Amino acid sequence: MKIIILGAGQVGGSLADTLTNEANDITVVDSDSTRLRELQDRLDIRTVLGRASYPTVLRQAGCEDADMLIAVTNSDETNMVACQVAHMLFNTPKIISRVRANAYLSRKELFHKRDEDAGNSKGGFPIDVLISPEQVVTDHITRLIEYPGALQVVEFANSLARLVGIRAVQGGPLVGHELAFLRSHMPKIDTRVAAIFRKNRPIMPEGTTVIEDGDEVFFIAATDHIRAVMSELQPMEKPYKRIFICGGGNIGQRLARTLEGRYQVKLLERDPERCVLLSENLRKTIVLEGNAANKDILLEENIESTDVFCAVTNDDEANIMASLLAKRLGARKVLTLINNPDYVDLIQGGEIDVAISPQQTTIGSLLTYVRRGDVVNAYSLRRGAAEAIEAIAHGDSRSSKVVGKRLDEIKLPSGTTIGAIVRNNEVLIAHDHLRVQSDDHLILFLVDKSKIREVERLFAVGLTFF
């Protein structure tokens, strides 16, 4: 696939890295020659220097015959104009754009999806997929708060099924036992362990696999059964009640607005003018002015009784220091936003419980639209090391490599697991005897992302279907 990426920042660069490894033809456009040179030194990509919204620059990048344009520059205006130009002058088949400012996002009439609108009958910017990183990160953090103890939570089939990553802790009933023990211990709940990561190395689970303390376990289950399965892997945590948010920027404000109806929320912001704005726009959140690195402020606000401390400022160092201080003062759980991907693996798992990379979270939301075949959901897991996808099976036993076959008859690439099938709004956990039917939604887990093309080919429909 020929893909043009506008913007060589952290999201654009990480996206280019991910897609180049999957044998795509990638061109990156940016006005910063240093960034482009750094990318070209380590990736097999083409780069174009220039302003991303200029027609001449887009033509030079090959927009005339590109399959997809992804606009992720740091300027919303540049992204939106570039999408307009790509549509009007080059009719690029798929256009994706990142837009951050709520001033734009709140006005839905500014955008339209071309596949839903006849020709150019509607005004607005023609963007097939609109990505708001702040909303994606907010949703990610919200799911972690809903499931105490989870490292990552992603959902499939309109939230009927979820895949959860959780660290096994001594005291969980399954820890120290074989996976087969789970079925006898919880006979009424069906689940599938998709993968286990032990000391950062993947293990393909079998019935005889023993769960060890410290293992990172990814399992799939119907949404109603998630908490029950989590309780098998670590002592059940009490539901969270008190949330403390450090940073009142776009993410902090969205997070407070999302959570304030269900939790007791405090938000700390150092800018006095921003505090006034936040207090006017939030209904139940207690807005505080001050610096989260100030020990006295945290003690005054009873940080020791806080269930979750979320550091979501734009400054990595400030987030890390505030999180470490909050943890040492007694905060039960600490979630920290880290923009520099090199910091994420370095700090997670110590005093900081979960490090969140907005780049990887955003890239995960983009993968759905890059995947070939009828893929309706795709998620980047473990900071890009693994991936989970939801693909729809089409065709019949003659035209499809999966339809009509039992699960144990499907030749999956190494490191790939089918975790569940969603059929007619029912979640069927994967067992060897199940046969795939046309229109089934299959949820797959890949520990080796280099196999993604083989998985996509499994769901390609042969000519006999037509």
N, C-alpha and C positions, 0 to 999 in steps of 0.2 A: 504494500500500500504506500502511495506517495503522500506524505504528510508534511505540511508547512507549520512550523511552530513560531509564533510571533512572541519574542521575549526570551532572553537568555538568562533570566534571573534564576532563583533557586527552583521554582516550579518548572519553568521552561527547560532548564538544564537537566533536572531530575527526570522529567518526562522524556526528553531526548535520549537520555541514558537507557531508560526502560524500553522505549520503542525500538531503538537501534539494536538492542540485544535480541529483538524478535524479528530481525531481518526486514525491517521497513526501510523505505527510502526517505530519509529525514533531511529537511532543510530548516535551519534556524535563522531568523531575522532579528537583528538588534542594532541599535545605534551606538553601542559600546564595543569598540574593536577589541578591547582587552578581554572582555567576557567571551566573545566569539573565539578568540585565539585559544583561550583556555579550554573551551569545549572541543575545538578541532584537534587540539593536541592529544586528547584522550578518547575521542569518539570518531567513528567513521561516518561523518556527516558532512553536508554541504552548508556553508554559512553565507549570508548576504548582509552587508553592512548598509544600514539606512533606516529611515523612519518607516515603521511598519505599516502605516496607513496610506503611504504614497502609492498611487497606481503603478508608477515605474518600478518601485522597489518590489511590489508584489508580482509584477510581471517577470522581473529578474529572478525572483525566487521560484518561478515555475507555476504560478497560480492558475495559468490557463489549462493545465492538465493535471492539477493536483486532485487527489481523492478527498482530502480533508484539510481544513484550516483550523488551527487551535490558537486563539488569541489570548495570551497570558502575560502581556506587558504590565508594567506597574501603573499604567494610565488607563482608567476606564474609558476615557474619551477616545484614546488611540485604538483600543480594542474594538469599540463599537463602530467607529468610522471604518476601520479595516474590514470588518465584517460586511458593512454596507458596500464597500468598494469590491470586495471579493464576489459578492452576490451580483451586483449590477454589471460589472465589467467582465467577470470571468465565470459566473454561474457555478462556483465551486459546489460540488455535490453535498458536502457536509461541513457546516460551520459551527464551531464551538467557541464560546467566549467567557472569560472570567470578568465579572462585574462585582465590585466591592461596595460601592456607595449605596446606602439605603435610599438616598434621594432618588436614584434611578430605579432600584429594585422595587420600591413601593408603588411605582407607576407602571402597572402591567401593560398599559396601552402603548408604552414605548417599544415593546418587543413583540415579535410574532414568529411562530414556527412556520417555515415555508411549506412543510408537508401538510399543514392543517389549513392553509390559506390558498385560495385559487389565485395564481399569478401574483401580481403586485397590488391587488385590490385593497389591501390594508396598508396603512402607514406604519411607521416604526422601523426599528432595526431588525433585519432578517437574520435571526440567530436560532439555529436548530436546538442547541443545548446551551442553557444559561447556567453557569457555575458561580455560586457565591461561596468563596472559601470560608467566610465567617459563619455562614449557616451550616456548612458541612462540618466544621469543627465543633460548633455548638451541638449539633445532633449527636456527634461522636461522644462528646463529654456527657451529654444527657443520658445516653444509653449506659455509660459506665456508672453513673450515679444511680440509675434504676436497678442495676445488678451489682450490689456490693461485692467486691473481691475480683470482679472480671478485669482482664487486661485489654480485651477487645470484644466488641459485640457487633455483629452485622446481621442484617435481616434479609429474608428471601420471601418470594411469593406473597407480596402484600402483607408482610409481617406474620404469616402463618408459621414459618420456621425461622430459627435463628442459629447462627454459629457463634460459639463463645470460646474465647481463649482464657484460660484460668491457670494459675500456678497451684500445683498440688502441694498441700501443706500437711505435715504430720498431724494426725488427729482426724483427718478426713477418713470415713469408713473404707474407701477404696484404696487408699495409700498403703502400699505394702502388699497388695493383693493383685491377682491376675484380673484382666479386664472381664473375663468370663464370670467373675464373682458378681459383677454389677447386675446381670440379668436375674440371678437367683435372689439378690438382695432387694431389687426393685422390680418384681415381676410384672407390675402393671404399667411401668413406664419404659418406653422404647427410646433408645438413643444410639448414636454411632460415634465412636471416637475416630475422628478423621486423621489426626496426626498427633504425634508427641515430639516435642523438642527437648532433648536432654543435653545440657551443656552446649546449647546452640546447634546441636546436630539432630537432624530429623530421624525419627524412628517410625516405620510403617507398622501400625498396631495390629496385633493378632490376639486371639482369645487368651493365649498364654503369656502375653506381655504383662509384666509387673509394673505398676505405677510406683515411682519413687518420689520421695520428698524433694521438691524443687523442680519437678518436671513441669513444662509448659504444655498443657493439654488443650487441644481444640476438639470440641464435640458439637454435633448437630442434633437438635431435638425440636419437637413442636414447641412453640412459644410458651404454652401453658406448663410445659415440663422443665423449663430451663432451670428454675430455682431448685427444684428437687435434685437434678443431676449435679448442680454446683455444690450442693450440700454433701455429696459423696466424695468430693475432691478436696475440700477444706472445711474446717469448722464453720458452720453457718454464721455469717455476720448479721448483726441487727440492721434493720433498714436505716438509712440515713435520714436525719431530720434537719440538722443545722449545716448550712453551706456558707462558706466564706470565700468571696471572690476578690482577688487582688488584680486591679486593673479595670478601668471603666471605659475602655475603647469599644470598638464595634463588637468584638467577641464577648467582652465582659457584659455589655448592655444586653445583647441578645440572650446570653446565658441566664442573666438575672430575670429577664422577662419570661423566659421559658420555665424557669424553676420556681418563681415566687408564689405561684398558686398552690404548690404542693409541699414546699419546704420553707423553713425559716432562713431567709437569705440576707446576708450583709455584704455590701460591696465597698471596697476601699479604693479611693482614687486620689491622687496627689494634686491634680489641677482643680483649683477652686471653681472656675467657670464651668468646667465639665461636671463637677459635682452638682451644681445648680441645675444643669440640663438633665442630668440623670434623675435627680429627685423629682423633677417635673414629669418625666416620661415613665417612671416606674411606679407601680401602685403600692406594693407591699414591701419592697426591698428597703432595708435601712442603708442609706448612703452615708459613708464616712469620708472625711477629708484627712489625708495623711499618707505617710510612707510606710509600706509594709515591712521594710527592713528595720523599722523602729520597734524594738522589743516592748517598750512601754505601751504603745498603742495596741499591740496584739494582746498583751496581758489585760489591759483595760477592757477589751472586747471578749474576754473569756475564751481565748483561743484553745485552751485545754479542753473545752467542752464541744469544740467544733468537730463535726463528723468528716467533712471534706473541705480541704483548702485548695482552691483552684487559682494558680498564678497564670494570668493570661495577658500580661502586658506585652509590648513589642520588644522588650529588652530581655534577651536570654539570661544575662548575668543577674539582672534584677529578679527575674522569675526564680532562678536557681537559689539565690541567697535568701529570698523571702520564703521559699518552700522549705529549705533546710532549717531556717529559724522557726517556722511554724511547727514543723515536725518535732523539733527538740523541745518546744514549749508545750507539746501534748496533743497537737492535731492528730486525729485518728487516721486519716488518709490524705495523701498529698498528690494532686495532679498538676503537672507542670508543662506549660507550652514551651517548646524548644524549636526555634526557627533554624538553627544550625544543625544539620543532620548528623554531623560528626559528634555532637554532644549527646545524642539520644541514647545510644547503647552504653555510653560512658557512665551516665548517671542513673538510669532506670534500674530498679531492683535493690538499691541501697536504701538510704533514708527517703529518697523520692520513689513513691510507689509506682506511678505511671508517668512516663514522659511522652508527650503528644507532639508529633511532627505535623504541622499544618500542610507542609509540602506533600508528604506521603498520603495524608488524608485526602487532599485535593486530587492527587493523581489517581487514587483509588476510585474516586467518583467519576473520573474521566475514562477509566478503562472499559466501562460498559459500552461506550460509544466507539471504541477503537477495535474491539473484538469482532472477528468475522463470525458469520453464522448468526443464528437467532439467539443472541446472548442478551438477557434482560437485566442481569445484575452481574457486576464484577467488583471484587474488593481486593485491595492490596493488603497483605497481612505481614506481620513481623517486619515492619519497615521495608517492605518491598521484597522480602526473601521468599514469600509464598503468596498464593492467590486462591481465592474462592470464586467460583462462577456459577451462575444459574443459567442453564441453556435449555432451549425447548427442542424436543425431538419431533421431527417432521418426516412424512413419507410413510412407506410400508416396508415389509421385510425384504422386498427386492431393491428398493431405492435407498434404503438407509442402513448404516452400519450398526445401528443400535435398536431400532424399532423391531419388536417381535423377539428380541433376544433376552434370555435370562441374564441377570447381572454378572454371573460367573462366566458367561460366554463372551462378554465384551472384552476385547483386547485393549486394555487401558495402557497408556504410556507409563513407564516406571515412575514411581513417586506420586501417582494420581489415585485418588479414592473417590468413589461415588458415595456420598453420605446419606442422601435421601431423595425421594421422588415426591413431588407434589402433584396430585391427580384429583381433579374436580374438587379443589379446596380441601383435600385431605392430605395430611403429611404421612408418607409411608417411609419409615426408616429403612435404609438399604439392607437387604438380605439376599443371599445368592439366588433364591428361588423366584424372586420377583422378575416379571417380564416387563420390558419397556413398551409402552403404547404410544401411538402418535399423539402429539400435544402434551405429553408429560413434561413437567419441568424437572430437570435433573440438577441436583446441587453437587458440585464437584470441588475437591480440594487438591491443589497442586503444591507439593513442596519444592518442585523443580520447575521454575517458570520457563525454562528453555523448551519445555514440552508443550507449551500452550498451542502452538500451531498444529501439533498432532491431535490434540483434544478438539480443536476447531474443525479439523478434517473429519473427525468422527461424526460430527453433527451436520456435515454437508450432505445435501440430498442429491442422489444420482439423477441422470436424465430421464430414467424410466418413470420417475414420479410425474414428469410433465407430459 
